[in-house]
Each structure stands twice: as C-alpha cells, then as structure tokens.
Amino acid sequence: MAHTSPVKEHPYSHLIDTLKDGQIKFFNPYKLNDPRYDKLPLSIRVLLEAAIRNCDGFYTKQEDVRNILHWQQEQNKAEVPFSPARVLLQDFTGIPAMVDLAAMRDAVAKHGVDPSLVNPKCPTDLIVDHSLQIDYSKCAIQNAPNPGGGEGPSQGPSRSVHSRPPSRGGAQCGGQRGSCSKAACSDSPGGSPASVQQIENTPLLCPFHLQPVSEVETALRNQEMELIRNKERLQFFKWCSKAFKNVNVVPPDVGAVHQLNLEYLSRVVQVSDGFIYPDSVVGTDSHTTMINGLGILGWGVGGIESEAIMLGQPISLTLPQVVGCKLVGSINPLTTSIDIVLGITKHLRQAGIAGKFVEFFGPGVSQLSVPDRTTIANMCPEYNATVSFFPVDQVTLKHFKKTNFTQEKLELLESYMKAVKLFRSYDDPSEDPQYSEVIEFNLSSMVPYVSGPKRPQDRVAVSSMKEDFQSCLDEKVGFKGFHVAKEKQEIRVPFLHGGQEYQLSHGSVVIAAVISCTNNCNPSVMLTAGLLARKAVEAGLLVKPYIRTSLAPGSGMVTHYLNASGVLPYFNKLGFEVIGYGCATCVGNTAPLPEAVVDAIKQGDLVACGVLSGNRHFEGRLCDCVRANYLASPPLVVAYAIAGTVGVDFEKEPLGLTSDGKEVYLRDIWPSREEVQQIEEDTVFSSIFKDLRGRMEKGNTFWKNVECSDSLLFPWDHKSTYIRSPSFFSKLSKEVPPPQSIENAHALLFLGDKVTTDHISPAGSIARVSAAAKYLMSKRLTPREFNSYGARRGNDAVMTRGTFASIKLQNRFIGKPGPKTLHIPSGQTLDVFEAADRYQRDGIPLIILAGKDYGSGNSRDWVAKGPYLLGVRAVIAESFEKLHRNQLVGMGIMPLQFLSGQNADSLELSGKERFSITLPESLSPGQELTVKTSQGKSFSVTALFDSDTDVILFQHGGLLRYVARTLL
C-alpha cells in the first residue's frame, strides 16, 4: 500500500470515519453523499476507496477519484490508478522479481546510494512452493531423480482387487522410511481414521497396498528431491526474508501460492497505521483471481508489474466495464462446483467479456459455499475476464468463523464492510447495483460435464461422453477431431504389464490425475471424490495398474482433511497417492508412462486419454503420446480411472464387477450432496487452519538449516546456475538518454497469429538439444540436473536462451515448428538465441514481425525480459494481448501495431528486409511512426503507448531503470 499522507494534507480528510470508539479510522466513500455511490458495482467501490485513500496528487489525483465515481460514463474510457493492499509472488515469477531488486541494490550502491533504500513499499508475500516435478509416484521409484522414460525395475506387483486393510496388531507395514504401525491404521468398514500421526507436514498413514514403498515415502521423496535440486534458490529466498523489509517468505513444503492465498494470507480487510481498508491483491500467478471468491479484489499481473507495485507505484488500468452475472435457480444434488464452473466458463466466454470485471449477484449466490465461489473465480483466465467478484455476505462470514478469524476480527470486518456499503444481502434486489450489462445463469440447468478433448471451453455432458468421443474420432483434425479411419476405430492392442495382459483401445485412460490445481481446493469436491473412492473399494472395484494415477493437493490442509475424514486410504488403494504439493501433471511434469503402454499407443496409433481435475489440458501438454485430455471434477477423474476408458455411458454401463460378479454402476457409489456436506462440516473446521498456520510459522527442518548471508547486498556466486545478477542495469546513468531510433534492424522472427507466452517463454523441462541445455552442459551439469525453465528463472543466461525455445513455435522463416530461425546475413538456420547473439555481436538491432494476438496466455515476466536481452527493440504485430503489451513497454521494447487492414502479407514483407524506425524527440501516446525498409517500402505503425507514463517508462529504457533512477 502506498503510504497515506498526513490527514491535514489529505484532500479527502473530511471522509475519515471511525470504528471501535475512535480506535480505528477509515475513509468512508459513503460520506461523499453522492447517489452514484449506491449504484456502483461493489468491485468498483473497492477501486474508489483505494483512490481516495491513496490520493497524493502525484500517482493518484482527485480527477482519478472523480472518474471512478463517474463510472457509468467513464467505463472503458478513463485510465485510473489502483494501489492494491499487497503483492503475491510465487516462486517461478517471484524469484526473478527479487533477483531484480537485489541487482538494483548493487546498481544504486555503485552510485553511492544506500542499498537498504531498495525495499518493497507494498507488503509482499513470497510463496516458495509452486511447481513440483514428480520423480516418484504410485509407491514406486521412477528412475529418480530425473526419470528419462520407461518403466523402472523397482515397480512392485499390481494392485489387487481383493486386498484389504491389514488387521490391527503385528509387525509394521511398508518396511521403509515413512512406514507405519498397523496399530495406527484404520480397518473399519467406514474408513474412519484412528490416530493421525505427522512427519513434518505429511500425515503418517498405512499404505493399504502391497507396494514396497509407502505413500508417505512417495511424498517425502518428491519433496526431498525438490529441496535438493532447488537449494540455491532456497538460499536466495532466505536471504530475501532477512535482507528486505516488508517481505514475508513462506517456507517450502507448505502449499501452492493460490491456495495459501485463500487459506492463510487473505484478510478481507487490512489494518495499517490505525486505518482499516479493504484487502486487495495482485499476484504473479494467473490463479490469483481465486481470491475474488472471498470478496477480495485481486488479479494476476506480470513480474515486471508486480515489481512496480512493490516499489510503491500503482497499477494503471482502464476503468473496466462490469458485467453482472445473476444466478437464479437451485443446484442439482449431483452437480459439483466444477460443473458449475465449466458451465459459467462457457456461458461467459460466449458472452464476450474479455478484459471486463464480472460481479455475481442474485438469489442463487447464497447457495454457493465460499469454496464454490473461489472455484468459479479461479476460471477467470479461461473466459478472459479480469476478475469474477463475489461481494462479502453472511456465507463469507460463516466461512471465516471456521478458519483463522477471531470473533473480534469478524465483528470489525462486518462493521467496516457494512459502513462502506461493501456488504451484500443477495436476496435483497434493492441492493443490486447498476451494471454495464446483466447475464442470467440458471443453476438448475447444470448437469455433470467434462471439458475436452483439447480445449477447456469445449464442454461435454457426461451422459453424452461416449457418443461425443466417437464423433471426435470421426471428425477431421481440428479443435475436437482426430480423423481416425472407420476400420481402425475398433482396434485393440494387447500388452503386458506386471506379468498380466491388458488391452488398450481408442479412449483408454492412461493418465488420471487429481492434481495440485486451484479447483482441488474445494473441500466438497475432493470429499466427493474420496467418498466415491471409499465406496468403490468397498464394492471391490480397482484401477488398472498401468494407469498413471496421482494425487497432488494444493496444500497440506487438503491432505489433512482427506485424512481426517477417513477417505485418503481409499484414494491410496486406487493408486491416487499424495506425491507432493505443487503444479505437476497440469504442466507436463508427470512421470513417464510405462514403456509397454507407450509402445501399445504407438503400435495402434491410438487416441489415448488423460483425465485431470485441473484447468489446463491442451493437446500434448500432459504427455506427447496422449492426444485426448479431459478436464473433469475429482470424483469423475476417479470414476473414469476405474472405468479405464472415456468411452463409457455411466447410465447404461457398469463401472465394473464385484468379486461375486455383480455389476456396479456409478449411481450406486456416488455420494449424496447431504453426505458430503455433513463430512465437510465435521472435518473442515478451524483446527485445520490452525494446523496450517502452525506449519507455516514453524517451517521445516531443511528450511531452518538453509544458510544465507546477512549482508545488505546479495553475495552472487558466479558459479551458480540458478541465481545470477542480470544485466538490466548495465551502463545505468542518472540522466535519461535521448530517444534512440532503430536503424537497419533485422527481423529475428517472422511469426503468425496467436503466439502465446508458452511459445515465447516456456516454463517446462529444458530440452537436451536446446541452447539452454548447451549452456548448462558447459557448466558441467548433466541432463538429469537441468531442472526446468521455471526453476531457473533467476538465471538470465538460461532464460534468455530459453526465450522462443518452444518446440511448437511456428516461424515463417523456417516453415516448420521448432525453436529455430534464419540468420539472414549468413543464410544459416540457427537456434533463436545463437542467431540473436550473432546479431548483437555485429551491432545489429532486432525487431519481431507477428500477426494477431501476440503474447496471449498466462502472464510471465520473461516474455518481455527475454526478448530485451536478445536485443529486440520493437515488435510489430497486428494486435497484442494487453498485458503483454504492458510488459514490453515495461522492458523498453516498443509494441508497434500495423494500421487497420494491414499486415506483413498485405504489405508484401518477406521479413528479410532491414527495417528503420525514426523516433521523434517527443513521443506521445498512440503516435503513428514510419517504418522504412531496405527495399524502399514505407509503411506506418501505431506506437501502443496508452499513457504518458508508458512513454516515460520507454524513454528510461523500462521500468527497472526508471525506478533505479528515481533512487539516484
């Protein structure tokens, strides 16, 4: 939060009100006595309060306050500042942000400025856990520490349908570290737990299987490998926690960023310097939007934007349109929040709400629990809304009574929210604000759905799944089709696994993952899956052992309540074992499929399937050989894993047979809504959140033993391949340099439409033949030690080489997918980095030519930093994703847009010309510039600077250099 000026100097001091007999102060917009305030959407009221409180006449002006109050007329027109209450950083994008601040300390220190002045001014939470590589799964060691493929010899016997929990008394089971005494296990038919023991942050449980390594061993070994491979990063994080003020580092092995934000960090209201105000957040994670389910305004930004906010600068946004989503009707008992999420996702995507706020109202909202709301809010990136906001109501307060709020805090929260009109009664239509438009959604229309096989917006009713998959086989290759010849659709390929013969066919499930994603945080959905697993096991059903199953909850709290409710052992029995905490299968970090399965898929050219309860499942993302992937609720993941195929009609066909041959249908074992809610009430209560808080504050032994320096400046290790001081501040001067025109630039890349952030800056594994791999091998690292791009985001040498390193990159210079480009002077085909390096050594500036929607996808800071370090001065495209456009400006790269109706083809550009762009001494927002080519052509482009602030940042060479100069 930007510091509030003294009250006597504040232009809105007359709005100050008090609570608790004058002990707590707050700015009360309601005291404006303006009738427009009552008609503002509540999300806009949050923006208004922040503008009033932070109005300093410099970053935030009184005109900004008036524009927000005048929202009905100014929406989608006026640019306004927003100073959130806090910043949320996850490890992947958090580490480069903190590395930049550490490098900035070095830069200002060289000019004689006290480096301790470089600190976040906005409270910052940095969560170490985010991504997890699966080295061990299904109680078998998978060629640790970096599986290279195939089926390891250590895999044990397959799961047995008749194996039951061992009886109490006797020797220990498991037989290895993490094993447990049978006396600590449960063998009751209902699966109620006996005593629960803890090793660090993981429950100690009976494995309920015949594998040689217990479930807790699986999680501990994955965590151990993460800690070993990321030791340098952890040392840096710990230094940050000591060196920087206003930074809270959450230790590893606790939980993923988006879920901890929900469970622990969020406050709904903040109190600082005697003032209370609404909690709000921006985070370097696209799932930050989950927080809107708690009535906390928040969304995802790039690392460069988060750094600006950390240093006290507000984020600039166009005053958004707000779409009111009115919920009516009653929820079907069999419908999960995932079904509602996917239904609303499709509904809102079709409504065309890109870049808008969505605010929920209507009588149906009261039927949604807080976990339901956060699950819905999580899917914002899928329908391109900025936020999906659920104002605080009685359901919200009831939720916080079960968590970490004291009664005193709840009373203060309620009093404040009601005083500033941020509290809602959804059953009272007189409280409904005026929205830009209203979309009505009937909850009773929802039936269970899955989404796929390639895109999250392609929903399929479970009742139609068998027919839909068949049509996908028939259709031409496209968003849904695979175009499998009729005569090949019934093929079955036999193979051996664990000494038994199985068959694969089109639609066979080979990956089933309840993963570390935001959807899994909903207790009702996870408990439904657990109860389904329990009833399946009790009915004698099983999952075929070759299916790669995994359970990666978002935090230890999920493991806690699954264990406390007695369902976790039944997950284990079906092969869904806790492998750790963090993004895994969803980002392609799954352990390799057994070789026999891969061979069978290739032999029959089968359309094999993955089923996961996440929100990312693009074709080939989970595994190269798995072409069809479906998003489903956790219970449906379990159901399809048991069925072994997506080509099943659950209404007409059984899941399997009992030991005595009786058919078991899904409806026979699906738990009722009342059953789930009762267990949720009994298990998800305040003790869980107390346990979480204790674990976060305590940390683990490894974290406590991590050594780090106490110095103000970070002691860079020049041998480190994880943490390097970046060159963003090289040759930093106190004076702003004059505009530098671009003369005789070459095009580094000639790209088409929809180049995503995945294309520009991959976050997954480092390919062995990539430029980054060559660099790491030059540092004497073996491929098993490469780790991922995400883990090495603190090393600019790796990330620059990883820029445009996607195997899916379509470069028109090359004509086929791959991370290659044409070095125009020599005519050689080179890695993108190698070509850029040659250009830079020859002193040749670079540009990029692109089509529509350049930079779409998840926010990643290296999508701008990488091109900057490659020497790219400008990107000329037909259109840009707005957030990425901001990121380019923030790194001093010009986003230039072809004039309407023009593109590289219409201008007959080959891309092999040399390009010159003359910059005037005084740039202005939206100014047209002229591009001249070496072939004598000339065309105009629009400089996409939205404001004078954008121009200033560009003239400074980007935000980092601008902030450093303000300190000089």
TIPA-718733 format. One record per residue (C-alpha): residue in one letter; x, y, z. Coordinates in steps of 0.1 Angstrom, whole numbers, plus 5000, padded with zeros to 4 digits. Example, Ala and Ser with C-alpha at 12.3 -4.5 7.8 and 13.67 -1.06 7.14 Angstrom:
// residues 2
A512349555078
S513749895071
//
This chain:
// residues 968
M500050005000
A501350354992
H501750555024
T498850775032
S499751145035
P499251315069
V495551375075
K495751755074
E497251745039
H494951485025
P492351615001
Y489751375014
S490351405051
H486751505055
L485751155047
I487651005076
D485350805099
T486050585130
L485150245145
K485750095179
D485250415198
G487650605176
Q490450345178
I490250255141
K490050515113
F488850475077
F488050675046
N484350635041
P483250705005
Y479650695016
K480251025032
L480651184998
N476851194999
D476751114962
P473850904950
R476150754923
Y478050564950
D475050344958
K474750234922
L478450154917
P479249784914
L480949674946
S484249594928
I484349954916
R483750074951
V486949904961
L488850094934
L487250414946
E488250364982
A491850294972
A491950604950
I490550824979
R492950675005
N496050704983
C495251034967
D498551224968
G498251454938
F501051274920
Y500450904913
T496750934922
K494951264916
Q491451394926
E490551364889
D491050984892
V488650974921
R486051174901
N486450944871
I485850634892
L482850794909
H481650884874
W482050514864
Q478850484844
Q480050744819
E483850684821
Q483950304820
N486150164792
K487450524787
A489450674816
E492750534828
V492850514866
P495550404891
F495050124916
S497250064947
P496549714960
A497049634996
R499649364990
V501649174963
L501748804960
L504748634944
Q505148264936
D508548104931
F508748094893
T508048464888
G508848574923
I512548484921
P513348704891
A511448994907
M513548954939
V516748904918
D516049234900
L515649414934
A518949254946
A520649374913
M519149714918
R520749734952
D524049674935
A523349944909
V522450214933
A525350124956
K527750184928
H526450544926
G526950594964
V523250544974
D522350345004
P521250004991
S518949945020
L516650205004
V515749944978
N512849764995
P509249674986
K506949964998
C503949744993
P503649435016
T504849134997
D504248765003
L506648524985
I505548164985
V508347924978
D506147624968
H504547644934
S505947384909
L506647014916
Q508446764895
I507146414900
D510146184905
Y508145924925
S504645814920
K502345514927
C504545394955
A507345314930
I510645484924
Q510645624889
N514245634879
A515045914904
P515946184904
N515046274868
P513245984850
G514245954815
G511445734803
G510345374806
E509345154834
G511845124863
P512744774876
S511744874911
Q508044874904
G506244634925
P503244404919
S500044544906
R497244644929
S494944364939
V491144404938
H490744184969
S493544324990
R492144485022
P493444695050
P495644475073
S494244395107
R495444575138
G498444445157
G501544285144
A504544405125
Q504944725106
C503844755070
G505644945043
G509044835056
Q510845155047
R511245515059
G507845655064
S506245325071
C503645305099
S502545065126
K499344875118
A498044995151
A497845345136
C495745235106
S492045205102
D490444885092
S486844985099
P484344955070
G483545325072
G487145425069
S487145645099
P490645735109
A492445615140
S495145825155
V496746055130
Q500546105132
Q502646365115
I506146365099
E506946725092
N503946845071
T502746505059
P500346265077
L501845925086
L499445665071
C499145295064
P499745245027
F496844985023
H498744814994
L501544564987
Q503944814971
P507444824987
V507445204994
S504645365014
E502545665004
V504245905028
E507645795013
T506345904979
A505546254991
L508646285012
R511046164985
N509446404959
Q509846694985
E513346584993
M514346594956
E512746944952
L514747074982
I517946924969
R517647054933
N516547394944
K518947454973
E520547764957
R517147924951
L516147854987
Q519348015000
F518448324979
F514848324992
K516048305028
W518448595022
C515448795009
S513548725040
K516348875061
A517649155038
F514449315026
K511849485047
N508149435040
V508749085026
N507148775040
V508748445027
V506548145032
P508847845036
P508847535013
D506747225016
V503647405028
G501447464997
A501047634964
V500648004961
H497048044950
Q495747814977
L497747965006
N496548304995
L493048175002
E493747985034
Y496248195052
L497348525037
S493948685029
R492248915054
V489249075036
V490249395054
Q493649525063
V494649745093
S497849965090
D498850285108
G495550295125
F493550285093
I491349995081
Y490749945044
P489649655020
D492149385014
S493249364977
V496049194959
V497849154926
G499948834921
T502348684897
D500148394891
S497148374868
H495048204895
T495248504919
T491648564907
M490548284931
I490748544959
N487648724945
G485548444959
L486248584993
G485248934984
I488849044979
L489649224947
G492649074930
W494048954897
G497248834881
V499949054867
G503449004852
G506649004873
I507549354860
E504249504870
S504449344904
E507949494909
A506449844901
I503749794928
M506249654953
L508149984949
G505150194955
Q503850274921
P500150204914
I499049974886
S497250164858
L494050014843
T491350134820
L488250184842
P486549844835
Q483149754824
V481449534850
V479149254838
G476649154864
C476148774864
K472848704880
L472548354895
V469048204898
G467647854903
S468647564926
I471747344923
N471246984912
P472446754940
L474746564916
T476246884902
T479646984916
S481247324916
I483447214887
D480247154866
I479047504876
V482547644868
L482647494834
G479047594827
I479747954837
T483047944818
K481347854785
H478448094791
L480748394798
R483148314771
Q480348314746
A479148654761
G482448814750
I483648964783
A487348984776
G489049244799
K485949314819
F485049264856
V482349014864
E480349064896
F477948804908
F474548884923
G471048734926
P469448484950
G471448184936
V474748324950
S473648234986
Q473547864977
L477247874968
S479747804996
V482948004997
P484947714982
D482447704953
R482848074948
T486648064947
T486547774923
I484347984899
A486548284904
N489648074896
M488548024860
C488748384850
P491648334827
E489548084807
Y486848324798
N489248624797
A487548824825
T489849034847
V488048924879
S484948744889
F483948914921
F481748784949
P480949054974
V481148965011
D477948835026
Q476848615056
V478148305039
T481648465038
L481448545074
K480348195083
H483248055064
F485748275083
K484348155116
K485747815107
T489147945097
N491648175113
F489448475122
T488748565158
Q485348685168
E486749035173
K488149035138
L484848915124
E482949185142
L485349455130
L485249315094
E481449315094
S481149665109
Y483549815084
M482149645053
K478649755062
A479750115069
V481350155035
K478549955017
L480749665007
F478549405024
R475749235004
S472449065010
Y471948864978
D468248814985
D467549184986
P467249314950
S467149674963
E470849644969
D471649544933
P474049794917
Q473849914881
Y476049704858
S477349764823
E475249464813
V473549164830
I473848794822
E471548554838
F472548204847
N470247934859
L471947694883
S469347424879
S470347384842
M473647244852
V474446874848
P477746704852
Y480246794825
V483746724814
S485746954791
G487946854761
P489546674744
K491746974735
R490347294749
P488747394782
Q485747574766
D484647254748
R482247104773
V480746764770
A477846634792
V478946314809
S475746154797
S476946224761
M480646144766
K480645814748
E478945954717
D481046274717
F484346084718
Q483245864689
S482446184670
C485946314678
L487346004662
D485246064631
E485846444627
K488646594607
V491646704627
G490847024644
F489847164678
K488046844686
G488646594658
F491246324654
H490146184620
V490645814627
A489645584598
K486545374605
E488345054600
K490845144627
Q488445274653
E487844934669
I491544834671
R492744684704
V496444644712
P497444384738
F500444444761
L502044304792
H502344504825
G503344354858
G503144004843
Q499544044833
E498044114798
Y495944424792
Q494444584761
L494444944750
S492045104725
H490945444714
G489645624745
S491745424770
V492645624801
V496445624807
I496745934829
A494346014858
A495346304880
V493846484909
I496446754907
S497847054925
C495547304909
T493147564922
N490047354916
N491147094941
C490947344970
N487147294971
P486647055001
S483246934989
V484646824955
M487646654970
L485546484997
T483046374970
A486046204952
G487246054984
L483845914994
L483545774958
A486845604962
R485845464995
K482645314982
A484445184951
V486945004972
E484244864995
A482544734963
G485644564952
L486544794923
L490044894913
V492045104889
K494144924863
P497844944875
Y499245074842
I497245404845
R499445684858
T497445804888
S498446074912
L497146304938
A498946634943
P496846854966
G497447234966
S498547235003
G498947015034
M495447135045
V493846935018
T495846625028
H494846695064
Y491046705058
L491146405034
N492946215061
A490746345089
S487646235070
G489045885065
V489045885027
L492745925020
P493545555025
Y490945474998
F492545714974
N495745524980
K494045194974
L493045304940
G496545444933
F495845814939
E498645874963
V499946204975
I503046284955
G503746624970
Y502546984966
G502747194935
C501947204898
A502746864883
T500746684857
C498947004846
V502247154834
G503646824819
N505646724850
T504146374852
A506346074855
P506845884822
L504245624812
P505345264812
E507245174781
A504744894773
V501845144774
V503745394751
D504645114727
A501045004725
I499745354719
K502245394691
Q501645054676
G497945114673
D498245494667
L495745524695
V494045824708
A494845764744
C493345984771
G494246174802
V491646284827
L492546554853
S490846794877
G492847094866
N492247384842
R494947334817
H494847044792
F495947154757
E496846874733
G500046704741
R500546914773
L500346624797
C502346374776
D503346374739
C501646044733
V498446134750
R496346324724
A492946354742
N492846514776
Y489746604796
L489146834825
A486846674850
S485846714886
P487946504910
P485146244915
L484846194878
V488646154875
V488345864899
A485245734880
Y487045734846
A490145584861
I488145294874
A486245254841
G489645274823
T488145454793
V486245764784
G484045564760
V481645464787
D477945554793
F477745574831
E473945554829
K473845224810
E477145064816
P478744954849
L482045074862
G483044724870
L482144404887
T482244304924
S484143994935
D480943794931
G480243924896
K477644184905
E477644494883
V478444824900
Y477145144884
L478345494891
R475045594906
D475445304931
I478545464947
W478145834940
P477846014975
S474846234981
R475246614985
E474046585021
E476646325029
V479446535015
Q478246855033
Q478046675066
I481546545064
E482746885052
E481247045083
D482746775106
T486246795091
V486947135075
F486947355106
S489247595125
S491647325137
I492747265101
F493647635096
K495347645130
D497447355119
L498247525086
R499247845104
G501447655128
R503247475099
M503747795080
E505247975110
K507347675121
G508747585087
N510647255082
T514047135093
F515547175059
W514447545057
K515747615092
N519147475082
V519447665050
E522447905054
C522548255039
S524448585042
D523348865065
S524749135041
L522749425025
L524049324991
F523548964979
P526848774976
W526448654940
D528048314933
H529548334898
K529447954896
S525747944903
T523447814875
Y520347924894
I520948284906
R522848544885
S522848914886
P521049024854
S522449294831
F519349514832
F521249794850
S524449794829
K525650144820
L522950304841
S523250674841
K521550934862
E520351124832
V517550994808
P519150924774
P517651084743
P515350864721
Q517350614701
S515950554666
I516250204652
E518550184622
N518849894597
A517349634621
H516849274611
A513849064619
L514848794644
L511548614639
F508648624614
L505648494633
G501948434627
D498848464648
K498248374684
V501848354696
T501448274732
T503548324763
D504247954762
H505848004728
I507848304739
S509048174773
P508447804781
A508147704817
G508647334814
S511647104811
I514747204793
A515247004761
R518646834758
V519346984724
S518347344733
A520647644737
A519947654774
A521047284776
K524247364758
Y524947644784
L524147414814
M526347134800
S529147394796
K528747444833
R529347064837
L525646984845
T524146654833
P520646644818
R519246504850
E520446814867
F518847064842
N515647114862
S513147334844
Y512947684830
G510647784858
A513147684884
R515947864867
R514148194862
G516748364885
N519448294858
D519248534829
A521648334809
V519348034810
M516148234805
T517548434775
R518548104759
G515047974767
T513348264750
F511448134719
A512747784727
S509247624723
I509147324700
K505747454689
L507047794677
Q505947854641
N508548074625
R507748164589
F511448184582
I511747814588
G508347674577
K508047404604
P507647414642
G510747454663
P512947694682
K514947794651
T515348104630
L517148224599
H520348434604
I519648654574
P523248774567
S524648424565
G521648234555
Q522147984582
T519447814603
L520347854640
D518847844674
V517048164681
F519548254708
E522548184687
A521148404659
A520448684683
D523848654698
R525448694664
Y523348994656
Q524349164689
R528049094684
D527749264649
G525849554665
I522649494645
P519349584663
L516449344661
I512749354656
I510049084655
L507249064630
A504048894642
G500348854634
K497248884657
D497048834695
Y500748844701
G501648754737
S498348584747
G498248334775
N499548334811
S501448624824
R505248554825
D507848824831
W510448664809
V508348704778
A509549064778
K512849034796
G514048754773
P513448944741
Y515049254757
L518249064765
L518148914730
G518449264716
V514849314704
R514049684702
A510449654688
V507649414680
I505449494650
A502249294651
E498649314640
S497449314676
F498749244711
E497449094743
K497149394765
L499049254795
H501949154773
R501949494756
N502349644790
Q505249414797
L507049504765
V506749874775
G507949794810
M511249654795
G511749934770
I510549744739
M508249924716
P504949754708
L504049874673
Q500849784656
F500149764619
L497450004608
S493949864605
G493649634574
Q497449604571
N499749324580
A503049174568
D501448994539
S499349284526
L502549504527
E504449224509
L507149194535
S509448894533
G510948964567
K514348954552
E514449334547
R516249574570
F513949804590
S514550154602
I512250344626
T512850704633
L511750824668
P510951194674
E512451374703
S508951394720
L506951074718
S503251084726
P500650804733
G499250644702
Q501550824679
E502050694643
L505650624633
T507050544599
V508950224592
K511250224562
T512749904546
S515949844527
Q513749754497
G512450114495
K509050044511
S507550264537
F504550204560
S503050344592
V502550174625
T500950294657
A503050314689
L500950144715
F501850374744
D498550414763
S499650704785
D502350954792
T503550714819
D504150454792
V506250704772
I508250794802
L509050434810
F510050364774
Q512350664774
H514050544805
G514650204790
G511950034810
L510550034845
L513549894863
R515850164850
Y513250424858
V512850314894
A516650294899
R517050654885
T514350774910
L516650644938
L519750804922
//
